[in-house]
Amino acid sequence: MSEITPLDKQLALLRERFTERTLKELQEIRAELDTRPINSAPFPWLQTGAQLLHRLAGSSGTFGFNALGKEAARLEHWLNTELAKKDMPFHQAERLVADLNQHLSQLPGLLLPSALPDPMPSGDAASGNARGERLMEGDKQTTLTHRHFSAKKQRD
């Protein structure tokens, strides 16, 4: 049975705050897209969406929401590619707003706690080292022991 450390508690709190902030931002931008005045310029709304997607693409993995980060990066690329097109007709920009809103509606499903990896036990179970430290590396968690850090520091 693994012990939950103060660091685990702090990370869980940060993850919870990130989730709450992200859900609130997604809800707000979708509400603005739904209620914006007819015939208003769509580009400021699209740029706001691109900024939110950029933030999510960059920060989601930090909190273990790797699928959200990948999807946000994909959507950001899609939206920026569309926005880079010169002289986009108004009706096409309007369609882009509707598509963005649809895509944003699907992102909260990627914030489910069940999508997170299980917490790692305190210490390095393989070596019996109780001073192991956890790092996120891509989609997998890696345990690096105190000895590893010391050896790497001496090599560098």
N, C-alpha and C positions, 0 to 999 in steps of 0.2 A: 504494500500500500504506500502510495507516495504522499509526502507531506507538502502542504501548500505553504509556500514561503511568502514573506512580506512582498517580495518582488512580484510573485505570481498575483497577489492581491492588487498591487498597484497597476500591473499590466491589464488585469481584468477591468479595473476602474477606467483606465484610459480607453480600452476597447469599447466599454459601455458608452463613454462620452462621445467617442468617434461615431458610434452607431446612432446615438440620439441626434447628434449634429447633422449627420448625413441624411437621416430620414426627414428631419425638419427642412433641410435645404431642398431635398428632392420634392417634398410636398409643396413648399413655397414656390419654387420655380414652375412646377406643373400648374399650380393655381394661377400664377401670373400668365402662363401661356394660354390657359383656358379662358381667362377673363380680360385679356388685353383687348383694347378697342379694335373694332373692325377697321381694316385699311390702315392700321398703324404700321410703321416701318418694322419689319420682322428682324432686321439684322442685329439690333442691340440685344434682342432676346436670344438669338442664336449665339452671339458672342458670350453672353452670360452662361448659356448652356455649355459652351466649349470650355470656359474657365472652370466650371464645376467638374466637368469630366476630367480635365487636366489634374485638378486637385485629387480627385478620387483615384485616378490612374497612378499618381505618385505616392499617395499615402495609404491606400488600402492594404497593401502587402505588409506594411509595418505592423498592422493589427491582426494579421492572419487572414484577411479577406482577399486571398489571391485571385479568386474567380472574379470578384468585383473589380479589382485592379485591372485585370486583363480585359474585361468587357468594357470598362471605362476607357482604356487606352484604345481599343478597337473603335469605339464610338467617337472618341475625340478625333482620331485619324479620319474617319468617315466624314464627320462634320466639317473639319478644317479643309478637307479636300473639296467638299461642296462649296464652302465659303470662298475658296480661292478662285472659283470660276468667275470670270469677268462678265459683267453685264447680265447677271441672273434676272430673268423676268420676275415680276412681283408674284405671280401665281406659283412659280416654282419655289420661291422663297417661302411662301405660305405653306406649301406642301412640305417643305423641309421642317418648318415649325411643328407641323402635325406629326411628322415622322419622329422628330426629336422627343416630343411629348410622349409618344408611344414607347420609345426606347427607354426613356427615364422611368416610365411606369413599371418596367420590369426589373430595375436595379434593386429595389428593396428586398426582393427574393434572394439576392446574393449576400444579404446581411444576416442570414439566419445563423444562430449559434451552432446548429448542427453541422454547418459547413466548416467549422473551425477544427483544427487538429486537437487531439487530446493533449492535456498538459503533460509535460515530461516530468518524470520523477526528479526529486532533488538529488544531485550527484550523478555520477557516471556509473550506471548499473553494470556496464561491461567490465570496468576496471575496479569497481568497488570504491572509487574516489568520491568522497562526499563533498568535494569542493568543485564539482563540475559547474560550468556555466553554459547557458543555452544561447544559441544564436539562430536567427532565421536565415536560411540560405535557399533562395528560390522557393520551391513548393515543399521542401522537406526541412525538418528540423535536424540540426546537427549538435551533438554535445561535444564540447571541447573542454578538456580538463585543464586544471591549473598547470599541470606539468607541460601540456601542449603549449600554453601561452608562454611559459618560462623558456622552453626549448626554442620556440620561434623567436622570442626576443633576443636570445643569445645569438641565433643565426643571423638576425638582421643587424 
